[in-house]
Amino acid sequence: MLNDQVTFRRVAAGTLLIAAPLFQAVAVLIDPGTWGDDREAVSYGDNPALAQAQSALYHWSWLLMAVAALGLVHLTRRKATRLGHVAGAATVVGYISSSALLMADPVEWWLGRHYPPAQAQKILDEMMNLPGVVIGFQMPWMFFAILGLPLLTVAVWRAGFVGWWVPLLVFVGYVASFPIPYGPLTVVFWILPVIGLGWTGLKILKMGDEAWAAYYPARDREPVSA
């Protein structure tokens, strides 16, 4: 499969569209901060093992989502191409940038073990509010991920590959949940994109190499190996 560009890219795209949102849903489910104290300096100390596991899951979820987005862009080669390119680029940049912010998790956990919660939060805020952190990692890049992925699924819908309900689930799950405080309700919201993106990934896995290769320009197509 590694020698076959069609099979590898199709299977990678389909698998990552299933795995990436699932990792994020599991992360919020096991996150001590979801169910406990909303101050992570406190909740992380309640269960350090789960705190570290959820950080790792978020990290890999967001990195893999950036790669999975390239597979969605492929599906917009024949229609909604401009939207696919713009939304796809925003999604990739946004998710990679968001993943870098997760290095604050072990810092916050360490501060929570060595300082009172209020002081730990104050120190973390001073770190995270540095101009280089805000401009380089937070604004506006993290919003590229939040808005880019739903727009990318809209492009895939416009291209005729998925139904309207897929971008709707992604939008409700990730955008509509943004103003809601992080907690048990977040689990419900973030399961919705698992359904929409997972179904899309499964459809890619089932479509076969010939259907995937048909999205390439005719001059770039090669016979698909058996």
C-alpha positions, 0 to 999 in steps of 0.5 A, spaced: 500 500 500 505 504 501 507 504 493 500 505 491 499 513 491 491 512 490 490 506 496 495 509 501 492 516 500 484 514 500 485 509 506 489 514 510 484 520 509 478 515 511 482 512 517 484 519 520 477 522 519 474 516 523 480 517 528 481 524 529 474 526 532 474 520 536 480 521 539 478 528 541 471 525 544 475 520 548 479 526 550 473 530 553 470 524 556 476 522 560 478 529 562 478 530 569 476 538 568 470 535 564 467 533 570 471 536 576 473 543 578 473 548 572 480 550 574 485 545 571 490 547 576 486 543 581 482 538 576 489 536 573 491 534 580 485 530 582 487 525 576 494 526 573 494 520 569 488 522 566 490 529 565 496 527 561 492 522 557 487 527 555 492 532 553 496 527 548 489 525 545 487 532 544 494 533 541 494 527 536 487 528 534 488 535 532 495 533 528 491 528 525 485 532 523 490 537 519 492 531 515 485 528 514 483 535 512 487 534 506 483 528 504 477 532 504 480 537 500 481 532 495 474 531 494 473 538 492 477 537 486 471 538 481 466 542 484 467 547 490 474 547 489 475 555 491 472 554 498 475 547 499 482 550 498 481 556 502 477 552 508 482 546 507 488 551 508 485 554 514 483 548 517 490 545 516 494 551 519 488 552 525 489 545 527 496 545 527 497 551 531 492 549 536 495 543 538 501 547 540 497 550 545 497 543 549 504 544 552 500 549 557 497 543 560 503 540 563 505 547 565 498 548 569 498 541 572 505 543 575 503 549 577 497 547 580 501 542 584 506 547 587 502 553 588 495 555 590 489 555 585 489 562 584 496 563 584 497 558 579 492 561 574 495 568 575 502 565 573 499 561 567 495 567 565 501 571 565 505 566 560 499 565 555 497 572 555 504 574 552 504 577 545 508 572 542 503 567 544 497 570 543 499 572 536 503 566 534 499 561 537 492 563 539 489 569 534 487 568 529 489 561 528 485 557 533 479 560 530 481 557 523 480 550 526 474 552 529 471 555 523 475 552 517 473 545 518 465 546 518 466 550 512 471 545 509 465 540 510 460 544 506 465 544 500 465 537 500 457 537 501 457 542 495 461 537 491 456 532 492 460 527 496 456 527 503 449 530 505 447 536 508 447 533 515 455 532 515 457 539 515 451 541 520 453 536 525 460 539 524 458 546 525 453 544 531 459 540 534 464 545 534 462 552 533 455 552 536 459 549 542 464 554 543 460 559 547 458 553 552 463 552 558 467 546 557 464 541 561 459 535 561 455 538 555 461 539 551 461 531 551 454 531 547 456 536 542 463 533 540 460 526 539 456 529 533 462 531 529 464 523 530 458 521 527 459 526 521 466 525 519 466 518 521 461 516 516 465 520 511 471 517 513 467 510 512 464 512 505 471 514 503 474 507 505 468 503 501 469 507 495 474 504 492 481 506 489 478 507 482 472 512 485 478 516 489 482 516 483 477 519 478 477 526 482 484 526 479 485 530 472 485 525 467 492 527 465 494 525 472 491 518 472 494 512 472 492 505 472 490 502 479 493 496 481 489 490 483 
